[in-house]
C-alpha cells in the first residue's frame, strides 16, 4: 500500500511542484536544507509523538493540512517592508518542500512510507487517511525539531542558567496574557517544571537537542568572543587616532594617565586618574585566541 494512494484526498493533481521560492535569503535556505538533511539521516533522536499532539498542532494552526504535503510553517516572509497599518495575517511559505529536489522528495516519501506501514501494523483498524496524515506528521515534526535547533528560542541560551531565566520569563508573560484575557490566575510559589503552551512537548524535545549540541555551542561562543575582542581592539585603536588628530594627544606623546569621571543619576560622583594601557598590535595581544578560533 503506497503513500500516494492513501493521501490522494489530501493533495492536488500534481505530486511535485516545481515552484521555487525566490525571496528567501541564502542563509535561511541553507538552514532549512541542513535541517532537512539532518533529519532524513538522523538515527539519534528518540522523538515520540502521538495523534493527540498532532491534533493539538492542527487545532492551533502550527501544522497545516490544507495543502500537500502537510507542513509546519516555520518560515515567514520577511516583514521589514510591511506597513504597521497592515493588519492582515502573515503570508506563510512552505518550509522545505520547494527547496528540495526529486531525489530528496523520494527519500522523504520512503520514510513516510515506513512510518505508515508501522502504524497500520500496530493498529489494522485505524483509518487509513488518518494513519497517512500521522505518518507525515511524525516525519515533519522531526524535521521541524532540527530546524528549531538552529532557529528556535533556545539558541539564545548559553547555559542552563539562561534557559531557566527564559522559562521563568515565558511563564510570567503567559500569566500576564491570561490576566489581559480576563482569565482568573491563581498565584503560586511552586516551581514550574514545564513550559507554557507546550502541549505537544516541543520544548521538551528542543531541550534534549540543545543539551546534545553543547560542544557546537561552546565553539560558537569562543569564536564570537574572539571576534568581539578584535572589534574592541580596533575601536580602541580608532579612539587613539581620533584623539591624535584632534590635537589633544599627539600620536606617540599620549598622556600616561586617563581622567575618568563617574556619574550616577546625572550627578558627578567620582573623578579618577587611571594609568593608560599603551596600545599593542592585535596579533600580539590576541594571537593565542585568534589562532585557536581560526582567525
PAKE-595153 format. One record per residue (C-alpha): x, y, z; residue in three letters. Coordinates in nm, 2 decimals, always signed. Example, Ala and Ser with C-alpha at 12.3 -4.5 7.8 and 13.67 -1.06 7.14 Angstrom:
<pts>
<pt><east>+1.23</east><north>-0.45</north><up>+0.78</up><rest>ALA</rest></pt>
<pt><east>+1.37</east><north>-0.11</north><up>+0.71</up><rest>SER</rest></pt>
</pts>
This chain:
<pts>
<pt><east>+0.00</east><north>+0.00</north><up>+0.00</up><rest>UNK</rest></pt>
<pt><east>+0.16</east><north>+0.32</north><up>-0.11</up><rest>UNK</rest></pt>
<pt><east>+0.16</east><north>+0.67</north><up>+0.05</up><rest>UNK</rest></pt>
<pt><east>+0.05</east><north>+0.84</north><up>-0.27</up><rest>UNK</rest></pt>
<pt><east>-0.26</east><north>+0.62</north><up>-0.28</up><rest>UNK</rest></pt>
<pt><east>-0.37</east><north>+0.68</north><up>+0.07</up><rest>UNK</rest></pt>
<pt><east>-0.32</east><north>+1.06</north><up>+0.07</up><rest>UNK</rest></pt>
<pt><east>-0.47</east><north>+1.12</north><up>-0.27</up><rest>UNK</rest></pt>
<pt><east>-0.75</east><north>+1.31</north><up>-0.10</up><rest>UNK</rest></pt>
<pt><east>-0.51</east><north>+1.54</north><up>+0.07</up><rest>UNK</rest></pt>
<pt><east>-0.31</east><north>+1.66</north><up>-0.23</up><rest>UNK</rest></pt>
<pt><east>-0.37</east><north>+1.82</north><up>-0.57</up><rest>UNK</rest></pt>
<pt><east>-0.34</east><north>+1.66</north><up>-0.91</up><rest>UNK</rest></pt>
<pt><east>+0.04</east><north>+1.72</north><up>-0.92</up><rest>UNK</rest></pt>
<pt><east>+0.27</east><north>+1.52</north><up>-0.70</up><rest>UNK</rest></pt>
<pt><east>+0.56</east><north>+1.75</north><up>-0.72</up><rest>UNK</rest></pt>
<pt><east>+0.55</east><north>+2.13</north><up>-0.76</up><rest>UNK</rest></pt>
<pt><east>+0.84</east><north>+2.29</north><up>-0.94</up><rest>UNK</rest></pt>
<pt><east>+0.78</east><north>+2.63</north><up>-0.79</up><rest>UNK</rest></pt>
<pt><east>+1.08</east><north>+2.76</north><up>-0.60</up><rest>UNK</rest></pt>
<pt><east>+1.06</east><north>+3.04</north><up>-0.35</up><rest>UNK</rest></pt>
<pt><east>+1.29</east><north>+3.32</north><up>-0.48</up><rest>UNK</rest></pt>
<pt><east>+1.27</east><north>+3.57</north><up>-0.19</up><rest>UNK</rest></pt>
<pt><east>+1.44</east><north>+3.36</north><up>+0.08</up><rest>UNK</rest></pt>
<pt><east>+1.78</east><north>+3.46</north><up>+0.18</up><rest>UNK</rest></pt>
<pt><east>+2.07</east><north>+3.22</north><up>+0.12</up><rest>UNK</rest></pt>
<pt><east>+2.13</east><north>+3.17</north><up>+0.49</up><rest>UNK</rest></pt>
<pt><east>+1.77</east><north>+3.08</north><up>+0.55</up><rest>UNK</rest></pt>
<pt><east>+1.77</east><north>+2.83</north><up>+0.26</up><rest>UNK</rest></pt>
<pt><east>+2.09</east><north>+2.67</north><up>+0.39</up><rest>UNK</rest></pt>
<pt><east>+1.95</east><north>+2.64</north><up>+0.74</up><rest>UNK</rest></pt>
<pt><east>+1.63</east><north>+2.48</north><up>+0.61</up><rest>UNK</rest></pt>
<pt><east>+1.81</east><north>+2.23</north><up>+0.38</up><rest>UNK</rest></pt>
<pt><east>+2.06</east><north>+2.14</north><up>+0.65</up><rest>UNK</rest></pt>
<pt><east>+1.78</east><north>+2.07</north><up>+0.89</up><rest>UNK</rest></pt>
<pt><east>+1.60</east><north>+1.85</north><up>+0.63</up><rest>UNK</rest></pt>
<pt><east>+1.92</east><north>+1.65</north><up>+0.55</up><rest>UNK</rest></pt>
<pt><east>+2.00</east><north>+1.61</north><up>+0.92</up><rest>UNK</rest></pt>
<pt><east>+1.65</east><north>+1.47</north><up>+1.00</up><rest>UNK</rest></pt>
<pt><east>+1.65</east><north>+1.24</north><up>+0.69</up><rest>UNK</rest></pt>
<pt><east>+1.97</east><north>+1.08</north><up>+0.81</up><rest>UNK</rest></pt>
<pt><east>+1.92</east><north>+1.11</north><up>+1.18</up><rest>UNK</rest></pt>
<pt><east>+1.92</east><north>+0.79</north><up>+1.40</up><rest>UNK</rest></pt>
<pt><east>+1.99</east><north>+0.96</north><up>+1.73</up><rest>UNK</rest></pt>
<pt><east>+1.66</east><north>+1.14</north><up>+1.80</up><rest>UNK</rest></pt>
<pt><east>+1.41</east><north>+0.94</north><up>+2.00</up><rest>UNK</rest></pt>
<pt><east>+1.11</east><north>+1.17</north><up>+1.94</up><rest>UNK</rest></pt>
<pt><east>+0.78</east><north>+1.02</north><up>+2.04</up><rest>UNK</rest></pt>
<pt><east>+0.47</east><north>+1.20</north><up>+1.92</up><rest>UNK</rest></pt>
<pt><east>+0.11</east><north>+1.09</north><up>+1.93</up><rest>UNK</rest></pt>
<pt><east>-0.21</east><north>+1.16</north><up>+1.73</up><rest>UNK</rest></pt>
<pt><east>-0.32</east><north>+1.37</north><up>+2.03</up><rest>UNK</rest></pt>
<pt><east>-0.02</east><north>+1.60</north><up>+1.99</up><rest>UNK</rest></pt>
<pt><east>-0.09</east><north>+1.61</north><up>+1.61</up><rest>UNK</rest></pt>
<pt><east>-0.44</east><north>+1.72</north><up>+1.69</up><rest>UNK</rest></pt>
<pt><east>-0.31</east><north>+2.00</north><up>+1.92</up><rest>UNK</rest></pt>
<pt><east>-0.08</east><north>+2.13</north><up>+1.65</up><rest>UNK</rest></pt>
<pt><east>-0.35</east><north>+2.12</north><up>+1.38</up><rest>UNK</rest></pt>
<pt><east>-0.60</east><north>+2.30</north><up>+1.61</up><rest>UNK</rest></pt>
<pt><east>-0.37</east><north>+2.58</north><up>+1.69</up><rest>UNK</rest></pt>
<pt><east>-0.25</east><north>+2.62</north><up>+1.33</up><rest>UNK</rest></pt>
<pt><east>+0.10</east><north>+2.50</north><up>+1.39</up><rest>UNK</rest></pt>
<pt><east>+0.06</east><north>+2.22</north><up>+1.14</up><rest>UNK</rest></pt>
<pt><east>-0.11</east><north>+2.30</north><up>+0.82</up><rest>UNK</rest></pt>
<pt><east>-0.31</east><north>+2.02</north><up>+0.64</up><rest>UNK</rest></pt>
<pt><east>-0.48</east><north>+2.23</north><up>+0.38</up><rest>UNK</rest></pt>
<pt><east>-0.21</east><north>+2.15</north><up>+0.12</up><rest>UNK</rest></pt>
<pt><east>+0.00</east><north>+1.86</north><up>+0.03</up><rest>UNK</rest></pt>
<pt><east>+0.23</east><north>+1.77</north><up>+0.19</up><rest>UNK</rest></pt>
<pt><east>+0.12</east><north>+1.90</north><up>+0.53</up><rest>UNK</rest></pt>
<pt><east>+0.38</east><north>+2.13</north><up>+0.68</up><rest>UNK</rest></pt>
<pt><east>+0.50</east><north>+2.32</north><up>+0.98</up><rest>UNK</rest></pt>
<pt><east>+0.51</east><north>+2.68</north><up>+0.85</up><rest>UNK</rest></pt>
<pt><east>+0.84</east><north>+2.76</north><up>+1.02</up><rest>UNK</rest></pt>
<pt><east>+0.94</east><north>+3.03</north><up>+0.77</up><rest>UNK</rest></pt>
<pt><east>+0.76</east><north>+3.36</north><up>+0.75</up><rest>UNK</rest></pt>
<pt><east>+0.81</east><north>+3.62</north><up>+0.47</up><rest>UNK</rest></pt>
<pt><east>+1.04</east><north>+3.90</north><up>+0.58</up><rest>UNK</rest></pt>
<pt><east>+0.83</east><north>+4.19</north><up>+0.72</up><rest>UNK</rest></pt>
<pt><east>+1.07</east><north>+4.48</north><up>+0.71</up><rest>UNK</rest></pt>
<pt><east>+0.87</east><north>+4.65</north><up>+0.43</up><rest>UNK</rest></pt>
<pt><east>+0.52</east><north>+4.57</north><up>+0.57</up><rest>UNK</rest></pt>
<pt><east>+0.34</east><north>+4.88</north><up>+0.70</up><rest>UNK</rest></pt>
<pt><east>+0.23</east><north>+4.87</north><up>+1.07</up><rest>UNK</rest></pt>
<pt><east>-0.12</east><north>+4.96</north><up>+0.94</up><rest>UNK</rest></pt>
<pt><east>-0.14</east><north>+4.63</north><up>+0.75</up><rest>UNK</rest></pt>
<pt><east>-0.32</east><north>+4.40</north><up>+0.99</up><rest>UNK</rest></pt>
<pt><east>-0.37</east><north>+4.11</north><up>+0.75</up><rest>UNK</rest></pt>
<pt><east>-0.24</east><north>+3.77</north><up>+0.86</up><rest>UNK</rest></pt>
<pt><east>+0.12</east><north>+3.69</north><up>+0.76</up><rest>UNK</rest></pt>
<pt><east>+0.18</east><north>+3.51</north><up>+0.44</up><rest>UNK</rest></pt>
<pt><east>+0.34</east><north>+3.18</north><up>+0.52</up><rest>UNK</rest></pt>
<pt><east>+0.57</east><north>+2.98</north><up>+0.30</up><rest>UNK</rest></pt>
<pt><east>+0.64</east><north>+2.61</north><up>+0.29</up><rest>UNK</rest></pt>
<pt><east>+0.95</east><north>+2.53</north><up>+0.50</up><rest>UNK</rest></pt>
<pt><east>+1.14</east><north>+2.28</north><up>+0.28</up><rest>UNK</rest></pt>
<pt><east>+0.92</east><north>+2.14</north><up>+0.01</up><rest>UNK</rest></pt>
<pt><east>+1.00</east><north>+2.40</north><up>-0.26</up><rest>UNK</rest></pt>
<pt><east>+1.37</east><north>+2.37</north><up>-0.19</up><rest>UNK</rest></pt>
<pt><east>+1.44</east><north>+2.00</north><up>-0.22</up><rest>UNK</rest></pt>
<pt><east>+1.50</east><north>+1.81</north><up>-0.54</up><rest>UNK</rest></pt>
<pt><east>+1.32</east><north>+1.50</north><up>-0.67</up><rest>UNK</rest></pt>
<pt><east>+1.57</east><north>+1.26</north><up>-0.51</up><rest>UNK</rest></pt>
<pt><east>+1.52</east><north>+1.42</north><up>-0.17</up><rest>UNK</rest></pt>
<pt><east>+1.14</east><north>+1.41</north><up>-0.20</up><rest>UNK</rest></pt>
<pt><east>+1.16</east><north>+1.04</north><up>-0.28</up><rest>UNK</rest></pt>
<pt><east>+1.37</east><north>+0.99</north><up>+0.03</up><rest>UNK</rest></pt>
<pt><east>+1.11</east><north>+1.18</north><up>+0.23</up><rest>UNK</rest></pt>
<pt><east>+0.83</east><north>+0.96</north><up>+0.09</up><rest>UNK</rest></pt>
<pt><east>+1.03</east><north>+0.65</north><up>+0.17</up><rest>UNK</rest></pt>
<pt><east>+1.05</east><north>+0.75</north><up>+0.54</up><rest>UNK</rest></pt>
<pt><east>+0.68</east><north>+0.85</north><up>+0.55</up><rest>UNK</rest></pt>
<pt><east>+0.60</east><north>+0.51</north><up>+0.40</up><rest>UNK</rest></pt>
<pt><east>+0.79</east><north>+0.33</north><up>+0.68</up><rest>UNK</rest></pt>
<pt><east>+0.60</east><north>+0.53</north><up>+0.94</up><rest>UNK</rest></pt>
<pt><east>+0.27</east><north>+0.45</north><up>+0.77</up><rest>UNK</rest></pt>
<pt><east>+0.34</east><north>+0.07</north><up>+0.75</up><rest>UNK</rest></pt>
<pt><east>+0.44</east><north>+0.07</north><up>+1.12</up><rest>UNK</rest></pt>
<pt><east>+0.12</east><north>+0.25</north><up>+1.21</up><rest>UNK</rest></pt>
<pt><east>-0.10</east><north>+0.01</north><up>+1.02</up><rest>UNK</rest></pt>
<pt><east>+0.08</east><north>-0.28</north><up>+1.17</up><rest>UNK</rest></pt>
<pt><east>+0.02</east><north>-0.16</north><up>+1.52</up><rest>UNK</rest></pt>
<pt><east>-0.35</east><north>-0.10</north><up>+1.46</up><rest>UNK</rest></pt>
<pt><east>-0.50</east><north>-0.25</north><up>+1.14</up><rest>UNK</rest></pt>
<pt><east>-0.84</east><north>-0.09</north><up>+1.23</up><rest>UNK</rest></pt>
<pt><east>-0.71</east><north>+0.27</north><up>+1.21</up><rest>UNK</rest></pt>
<pt><east>-0.85</east><north>+0.49</north><up>+0.94</up><rest>UNK</rest></pt>
<pt><east>-0.60</east><north>+0.49</north><up>+0.65</up><rest>UNK</rest></pt>
<pt><east>-0.62</east><north>+0.86</north><up>+0.58</up><rest>UNK</rest></pt>
<pt><east>-0.56</east><north>+0.94</north><up>+0.95</up><rest>UNK</rest></pt>
<pt><east>-0.27</east><north>+0.70</north><up>+0.95</up><rest>UNK</rest></pt>
<pt><east>-0.12</east><north>+0.86</north><up>+0.64</up><rest>UNK</rest></pt>
<pt><east>-0.15</east><north>+1.21</north><up>+0.79</up><rest>UNK</rest></pt>
<pt><east>+0.01</east><north>+1.09</north><up>+1.12</up><rest>UNK</rest></pt>
<pt><east>+0.30</east><north>+0.93</north><up>+0.92</up><rest>UNK</rest></pt>
<pt><east>+0.36</east><north>+1.27</north><up>+0.76</up><rest>UNK</rest></pt>
<pt><east>+0.33</east><north>+1.44</north><up>+1.09</up><rest>UNK</rest></pt>
<pt><east>+0.60</east><north>+1.22</north><up>+1.25</up><rest>UNK</rest></pt>
<pt><east>+0.85</east><north>+1.30</north><up>+0.98</up><rest>UNK</rest></pt>
<pt><east>+0.76</east><north>+1.67</north><up>+0.96</up><rest>UNK</rest></pt>
<pt><east>+0.78</east><north>+1.71</north><up>+1.34</up><rest>UNK</rest></pt>
<pt><east>+1.13</east><north>+1.56</north><up>+1.33</up><rest>UNK</rest></pt>
<pt><east>+1.24</east><north>+1.79</north><up>+1.05</up><rest>UNK</rest></pt>
<pt><east>+1.09</east><north>+2.09</north><up>+1.24</up><rest>UNK</rest></pt>
<pt><east>+1.29</east><north>+2.00</north><up>+1.55</up><rest>UNK</rest></pt>
<pt><east>+1.61</east><north>+2.00</north><up>+1.36</up><rest>UNK</rest></pt>
<pt><east>+1.52</east><north>+2.34</north><up>+1.21</up><rest>UNK</rest></pt>
<pt><east>+1.43</east><north>+2.48</north><up>+1.55</up><rest>UNK</rest></pt>
<pt><east>+1.76</east><north>+2.36</north><up>+1.69</up><rest>UNK</rest></pt>
<pt><east>+1.91</east><north>+2.64</north><up>+1.47</up><rest>UNK</rest></pt>
<pt><east>+1.64</east><north>+2.90</north><up>+1.47</up><rest>UNK</rest></pt>
<pt><east>+1.44</east><north>+2.83</north><up>+1.79</up><rest>UNK</rest></pt>
<pt><east>+1.44</east><north>+3.04</north><up>+2.11</up><rest>UNK</rest></pt>
<pt><east>+1.68</east><north>+2.81</north><up>+2.29</up><rest>UNK</rest></pt>
<pt><east>+1.96</east><north>+2.92</north><up>+2.06</up><rest>UNK</rest></pt>
<pt><east>+1.96</east><north>+3.24</north><up>+2.27</up><rest>UNK</rest></pt>
<pt><east>+2.06</east><north>+3.04</north><up>+2.58</up><rest>UNK</rest></pt>
<pt><east>+2.43</east><north>+2.99</north><up>+2.65</up><rest>UNK</rest></pt>
<pt><east>+2.39</east><north>+2.77</north><up>+2.95</up><rest>UNK</rest></pt>
<pt><east>+2.13</east><north>+2.62</north><up>+3.19</up><rest>UNK</rest></pt>
<pt><east>+2.10</east><north>+2.95</north><up>+3.38</up><rest>UNK</rest></pt>
<pt><east>+1.99</east><north>+3.13</north><up>+3.07</up><rest>UNK</rest></pt>
<pt><east>+1.74</east><north>+2.86</north><up>+2.99</up><rest>UNK</rest></pt>
<pt><east>+1.60</east><north>+2.88</north><up>+3.34</up><rest>UNK</rest></pt>
<pt><east>+1.56</east><north>+3.26</north><up>+3.31</up><rest>UNK</rest></pt>
<pt><east>+1.39</east><north>+3.22</north><up>+2.97</up><rest>UNK</rest></pt>
<pt><east>+1.14</east><north>+2.97</north><up>+3.11</up><rest>UNK</rest></pt>
<pt><east>+1.06</east><north>+3.19</north><up>+3.41</up><rest>UNK</rest></pt>
<pt><east>+1.01</east><north>+3.49</north><up>+3.17</up><rest>UNK</rest></pt>
<pt><east>+0.78</east><north>+3.29</north><up>+2.95</up><rest>UNK</rest></pt>
<pt><east>+0.57</east><north>+3.18</north><up>+3.24</up><rest>UNK</rest></pt>
<pt><east>+0.54</east><north>+3.54</north><up>+3.36</up><rest>UNK</rest></pt>
<pt><east>+0.43</east><north>+3.65</north><up>+3.01</up><rest>UNK</rest></pt>
<pt><east>+0.19</east><north>+3.37</north><up>+3.00</up><rest>UNK</rest></pt>
<pt><east>+0.02</east><north>+3.47</north><up>+3.32</up><rest>UNK</rest></pt>
<pt><east>+0.02</east><north>+3.83</north><up>+3.22</up><rest>UNK</rest></pt>
<pt><east>-0.15</east><north>+3.74</north><up>+2.89</up><rest>UNK</rest></pt>
<pt><east>-0.41</east><north>+3.54</north><up>+3.09</up><rest>UNK</rest></pt>
<pt><east>-0.49</east><north>+3.84</north><up>+3.31</up><rest>UNK</rest></pt>
<pt><east>-0.53</east><north>+4.06</north><up>+3.00</up><rest>UNK</rest></pt>
<pt><east>-0.76</east><north>+3.79</north><up>+2.85</up><rest>UNK</rest></pt>
<pt><east>-0.98</east><north>+3.80</north><up>+3.17</up><rest>UNK</rest></pt>
<pt><east>-0.87</east><north>+3.46</north><up>+3.30</up><rest>UNK</rest></pt>
<pt><east>-0.86</east><north>+3.43</north><up>+3.67</up><rest>UNK</rest></pt>
<pt><east>-0.50</east><north>+3.34</north><up>+3.76</up><rest>UNK</rest></pt>
<pt><east>-0.43</east><north>+3.18</north><up>+4.10</up><rest>UNK</rest></pt>
<pt><east>-0.09</east><north>+3.30</north><up>+4.23</up><rest>UNK</rest></pt>
<pt><east>+0.15</east><north>+3.02</north><up>+4.31</up><rest>UNK</rest></pt>
<pt><east>+0.50</east><north>+2.99</north><up>+4.46</up><rest>UNK</rest></pt>
<pt><east>+0.56</east><north>+2.64</north><up>+4.33</up><rest>UNK</rest></pt>
<pt><east>+0.84</east><north>+2.60</north><up>+4.08</up><rest>UNK</rest></pt>
<pt><east>+0.71</east><north>+2.54</north><up>+3.74</up><rest>UNK</rest></pt>
<pt><east>+0.87</east><north>+2.24</north><up>+3.57</up><rest>UNK</rest></pt>
<pt><east>+0.74</east><north>+2.26</north><up>+3.21</up><rest>UNK</rest></pt>
<pt><east>+0.69</east><north>+2.53</north><up>+2.96</up><rest>UNK</rest></pt>
<pt><east>+0.37</east><north>+2.73</north><up>+2.89</up><rest>UNK</rest></pt>
<pt><east>+0.16</east><north>+2.62</north><up>+2.59</up><rest>UNK</rest></pt>
<pt><east>+0.37</east><north>+2.31</north><up>+2.53</up><rest>UNK</rest></pt>
<pt><east>+0.10</east><north>+2.05</north><up>+2.49</up><rest>UNK</rest></pt>
<pt><east>+0.29</east><north>+1.89</north><up>+2.21</up><rest>UNK</rest></pt>
<pt><east>+0.61</east><north>+1.87</north><up>+2.42</up><rest>UNK</rest></pt>
<pt><east>+0.80</east><north>+2.06</north><up>+2.15</up><rest>UNK</rest></pt>
<pt><east>+1.02</east><north>+2.24</north><up>+2.41</up><rest>UNK</rest></pt>
<pt><east>+1.09</east><north>+1.91</north><up>+2.58</up><rest>UNK</rest></pt>
<pt><east>+1.24</east><north>+1.77</north><up>+2.26</up><rest>UNK</rest></pt>
<pt><east>+1.42</east><north>+2.10</north><up>+2.19</up><rest>UNK</rest></pt>
<pt><east>+1.59</east><north>+2.09</north><up>+2.53</up><rest>UNK</rest></pt>
<pt><east>+1.72</east><north>+1.74</north><up>+2.46</up><rest>UNK</rest></pt>
<pt><east>+1.87</east><north>+1.86</north><up>+2.13</up><rest>UNK</rest></pt>
<pt><east>+2.00</east><north>+2.18</north><up>+2.29</up><rest>UNK</rest></pt>
<pt><east>+2.19</east><north>+1.97</north><up>+2.56</up><rest>UNK</rest></pt>
<pt><east>+2.33</east><north>+1.74</north><up>+2.29</up><rest>UNK</rest></pt>
<pt><east>+2.47</east><north>+2.04</north><up>+2.10</up><rest>UNK</rest></pt>
<pt><east>+2.68</east><north>+2.18</north><up>+2.38</up><rest>UNK</rest></pt>
<pt><east>+3.01</east><north>+2.13</north><up>+2.20</up><rest>UNK</rest></pt>
<pt><east>+2.89</east><north>+2.33</north><up>+1.90</up><rest>UNK</rest></pt>
<pt><east>+2.75</east><north>+2.60</north><up>+2.12</up><rest>UNK</rest></pt>
<pt><east>+3.08</east><north>+2.63</north><up>+2.32</up><rest>UNK</rest></pt>
<pt><east>+3.28</east><north>+2.65</north><up>+1.99</up><rest>UNK</rest></pt>
<pt><east>+3.05</east><north>+2.92</north><up>+1.86</up><rest>UNK</rest></pt>
<pt><east>+3.07</east><north>+3.12</north><up>+2.19</up><rest>UNK</rest></pt>
<pt><east>+3.45</east><north>+3.11</north><up>+2.17</up><rest>UNK</rest></pt>
<pt><east>+3.45</east><north>+3.23</north><up>+1.81</up><rest>UNK</rest></pt>
<pt><east>+3.21</east><north>+3.51</north><up>+1.89</up><rest>UNK</rest></pt>
<pt><east>+3.42</east><north>+3.62</north><up>+2.19</up><rest>UNK</rest></pt>
<pt><east>+3.73</east><north>+3.62</north><up>+1.97</up><rest>UNK</rest></pt>
<pt><east>+3.56</east><north>+3.83</north><up>+1.70</up><rest>UNK</rest></pt>
<pt><east>+3.44</east><north>+4.07</north><up>+1.97</up><rest>UNK</rest></pt>
<pt><east>+3.79</east><north>+4.11</north><up>+2.11</up><rest>UNK</rest></pt>
<pt><east>+3.92</east><north>+4.20</north><up>+1.77</up><rest>UNK</rest></pt>
<pt><east>+3.64</east><north>+4.46</north><up>+1.73</up><rest>UNK</rest></pt>
<pt><east>+3.71</east><north>+4.61</north><up>+2.07</up><rest>UNK</rest></pt>
<pt><east>+4.08</east><north>+4.63</north><up>+1.98</up><rest>UNK</rest></pt>
<pt><east>+4.00</east><north>+4.81</north><up>+1.66</up><rest>UNK</rest></pt>
<pt><east>+3.77</east><north>+5.05</north><up>+1.83</up><rest>UNK</rest></pt>
<pt><east>+4.05</east><north>+5.13</north><up>+2.09</up><rest>UNK</rest></pt>
<pt><east>+4.29</east><north>+5.20</north><up>+1.80</up><rest>UNK</rest></pt>
<pt><east>+4.04</east><north>+5.43</north><up>+1.63</up><rest>UNK</rest></pt>
<pt><east>+3.99</east><north>+5.62</north><up>+1.95</up><rest>UNK</rest></pt>
<pt><east>+4.36</east><north>+5.68</north><up>+1.99</up><rest>UNK</rest></pt>
<pt><east>+4.38</east><north>+5.80</north><up>+1.63</up><rest>UNK</rest></pt>
<pt><east>+4.09</east><north>+6.03</north><up>+1.68</up><rest>UNK</rest></pt>
<pt><east>+4.25</east><north>+6.19</north><up>+1.99</up><rest>UNK</rest></pt>
<pt><east>+4.57</east><north>+6.23</north><up>+1.80</up><rest>UNK</rest></pt>
<pt><east>+4.40</east><north>+6.41</north><up>+1.50</up><rest>UNK</rest></pt>
<pt><east>+4.21</east><north>+6.63</north><up>+1.74</up><rest>UNK</rest></pt>
<pt><east>+4.53</east><north>+6.76</north><up>+1.88</up><rest>UNK</rest></pt>
<pt><east>+4.45</east><north>+6.66</north><up>+2.23</up><rest>UNK</rest></pt>
<pt><east>+4.72</east><north>+6.39</north><up>+2.24</up><rest>UNK</rest></pt>
<pt><east>+4.98</east><north>+6.39</north><up>+1.96</up><rest>UNK</rest></pt>
<pt><east>+5.05</east><north>+6.04</north><up>+1.83</up><rest>UNK</rest></pt>
<pt><east>+5.34</east><north>+5.89</north><up>+2.02</up><rest>UNK</rest></pt>
<pt><east>+5.31</east><north>+6.15</north><up>+2.30</up><rest>UNK</rest></pt>
<pt><east>+5.00</east><north>+6.03</north><up>+2.48</up><rest>UNK</rest></pt>
<pt><east>+4.95</east><north>+6.12</north><up>+2.84</up><rest>UNK</rest></pt>
<pt><east>+5.04</east><north>+5.83</north><up>+3.08</up><rest>UNK</rest></pt>
<pt><east>+4.71</east><north>+5.87</north><up>+3.26</up><rest>UNK</rest></pt>
<pt><east>+4.34</east><north>+5.90</north><up>+3.16</up><rest>UNK</rest></pt>
<pt><east>+4.08</east><north>+6.10</north><up>+3.36</up><rest>UNK</rest></pt>
<pt><east>+3.77</east><north>+5.90</north><up>+3.43</up><rest>UNK</rest></pt>
<pt><east>+3.45</east><north>+6.07</north><up>+3.56</up><rest>UNK</rest></pt>
<pt><east>+3.18</east><north>+5.85</north><up>+3.72</up><rest>UNK</rest></pt>
<pt><east>+2.82</east><north>+5.98</north><up>+3.71</up><rest>UNK</rest></pt>
<pt><east>+2.52</east><north>+5.83</north><up>+3.89</up><rest>UNK</rest></pt>
<pt><east>+2.17</east><north>+5.95</north><up>+3.81</up><rest>UNK</rest></pt>
<pt><east>+2.31</east><north>+6.26</north><up>+3.64</up><rest>UNK</rest></pt>
<pt><east>+2.54</east><north>+6.36</north><up>+3.94</up><rest>UNK</rest></pt>
<pt><east>+2.92</east><north>+6.35</north><up>+3.92</up><rest>UNK</rest></pt>
<pt><east>+3.02</east><north>+6.11</north><up>+4.20</up><rest>UNK</rest></pt>
<pt><east>+3.39</east><north>+6.04</north><up>+4.14</up><rest>UNK</rest></pt>
<pt><east>+3.69</east><north>+6.15</north><up>+3.94</up><rest>UNK</rest></pt>
<pt><east>+3.99</east><north>+5.92</north><up>+3.90</up><rest>UNK</rest></pt>
<pt><east>+4.32</east><north>+5.92</north><up>+3.72</up><rest>UNK</rest></pt>
<pt><east>+4.38</east><north>+5.58</north><up>+3.57</up><rest>UNK</rest></pt>
<pt><east>+4.70</east><north>+5.45</north><up>+3.41</up><rest>UNK</rest></pt>
<pt><east>+4.68</east><north>+5.44</north><up>+3.03</up><rest>UNK</rest></pt>
<pt><east>+4.74</east><north>+5.10</north><up>+2.88</up><rest>UNK</rest></pt>
<pt><east>+4.97</east><north>+5.16</north><up>+2.58</up><rest>UNK</rest></pt>
<pt><east>+4.85</east><north>+5.01</north><up>+2.25</up><rest>UNK</rest></pt>
<pt><east>+4.99</east><north>+4.69</north><up>+2.12</up><rest>UNK</rest></pt>
<pt><east>+4.94</east><north>+4.51</north><up>+1.80</up><rest>UNK</rest></pt>
<pt><east>+4.63</east><north>+4.30</north><up>+1.79</up><rest>UNK</rest></pt>
<pt><east>+4.82</east><north>+3.99</north><up>+1.67</up><rest>UNK</rest></pt>
<pt><east>+5.04</east><north>+4.01</north><up>+1.98</up><rest>UNK</rest></pt>
<pt><east>+4.76</east><north>+4.07</north><up>+2.22</up><rest>UNK</rest></pt>
<pt><east>+4.51</east><north>+3.83</north><up>+2.08</up><rest>UNK</rest></pt>
<pt><east>+4.73</east><north>+3.59</north><up>+1.89</up><rest>UNK</rest></pt>
<pt><east>+4.66</east><north>+3.29</north><up>+2.10</up><rest>UNK</rest></pt>
<pt><east>+4.28</east><north>+3.35</north><up>+2.10</up><rest>UNK</rest></pt>
<pt><east>+4.26</east><north>+3.43</north><up>+1.73</up><rest>UNK</rest></pt>
<pt><east>+4.48</east><north>+3.14</north><up>+1.63</up><rest>UNK</rest></pt>
<pt><east>+4.27</east><north>+2.89</north><up>+1.83</up><rest>UNK</rest></pt>
<pt><east>+3.95</east><north>+3.02</north><up>+1.67</up><rest>UNK</rest></pt>
<pt><east>+4.07</east><north>+3.02</north><up>+1.31</up><rest>UNK</rest></pt>
<pt><east>+4.12</east><north>+3.39</north><up>+1.27</up><rest>UNK</rest></pt>
</pts>
